[in-house]
């Protein structure tokens, strides 16, 4: 009887995936909390990449408005609302559109300072297009 020589078959080829890379512009948003002037590093509360200055300023406004009002002194409440509803947000939008950093901070009654920062950035965006089945 003749022996059959068995060769392992090669693994099936995977379909090629198309990858794209692009340099994109966006806005790097961070919310930080400083326990005191000497605390290092600050506690990170939030960090996200956003597409437009309007999205970034809207997120600061939402977070300002959700800060518990009893944690702020009346002066800080007035200052926060004035920034959120008035000139501060407009100046922040203008700065971001000019390619400058923008932000705002408030001090809670217990001395903790919350700070929001947004800076324009260029970043590398990678994506893989999955082949259609």
N, C-alpha and C positions, 0 to 999 in steps of 0.2 A: 504494500500500500504506500502510496506517495504521500508525504507529509506536505501539507499546505503551509506555506510561509505566510504568517500573519503580520502585517505592518499596521501599527496604530494609525488610525486616521487623524488627520490634522483637525484641530478644533475649528468649528465653523467660523468664518470670518465675520467680525462684527461690522455692521454698517458704519461708514465714516460719519462722524458728527462734525458739523460745521461750527466753528467757534469764531466769535467776533470780539474784538477789543476796541474800545473807544475811550477817548479822553472826554469826560463830561464835567460840566460845572454844576456845583451844588452849594448847599449851605449847611455847615457842620454846626449842629445845635447841641449845647451842653447845659445842664442844670446842675449846679454844685451847691454843697452846704458846708460852710465853715463854722466849726464849733467855737473857735476863737481866732484871734489874729495870728497865733503861733501854731495852730494845728496844721500838721502836714501829714499826708496830703488831704485835701478836702474830700468829703463823701460825695460820690457820684450819685445823683438822683435820677438823671435821664441823659441819654445821648442818642442822637439820631441824625441821619443825613436827610435833608429835605431838598426839594427841587426849586423852590422859589423863596424870595424874601418874604412874601406875603404869608406863606405857610409857616415860616420861622417866627415871625412876629405874632401870628395868630396863636401859635403854641405857647409863646411866652404869656400872652394875654389870658389864655385859658388857665395856665398854671398859676398866674397871679390871682385870678378870680377864685380859684379853688383852694388857695391858702386860707386856712381857718382864720376868720376875722378876729377871734378872741386871742390869737397868737400875736397879733399886731397891735401896736399902740395906735390911738386915733390919728396921730400925725403920719405914721407909716401907712395906715389905710388910705388916708387922703392922698399921699404921695404915690402909692401904688395905683390907685384908681385914676389919678391925673395922668400918669404915664400910660396906662392901658387905654384910656379913652381920649387922650389928647395929644399934646405935642411930643411926648416921649416916643410913642409908637411911630409917629410921622417922621421924626428925626432918625429913628432906627431904620425905617424903610428906606429913607433917602441914603443913609450911610451904606446900607447893604447894596443898593443899586449902584453906588459909586465904587463898590468893591472894598469897602472898609468894614471893620469889625463893629458890631453893635451889641448892646446888652443892657441889663438892668439888675439892680440888687435891692433887697429889702432886709431890714434887721427885725428879727422877732423880739418879743418882750424878754425872752430869756438870753438875749445877746447873740443867738445864732444868726448868721447872715446867709441868706439864700441868694445865689447869683445865677443869672441866665446869660449865656454868651452865644453869639452866632457869628461865624466867620465864613466868608466866601472861600471856597476851595475848588481846585480842579482835581479830579480823581480818575483812576483807571477803572472802567466798567468792563467786566468780562461776562460773556454769556455763551451758552452752548445751545444750539438749535437741535432739538431732537428730531430724528428723521421720522417722517410720517409712515405709519404702518400700513 
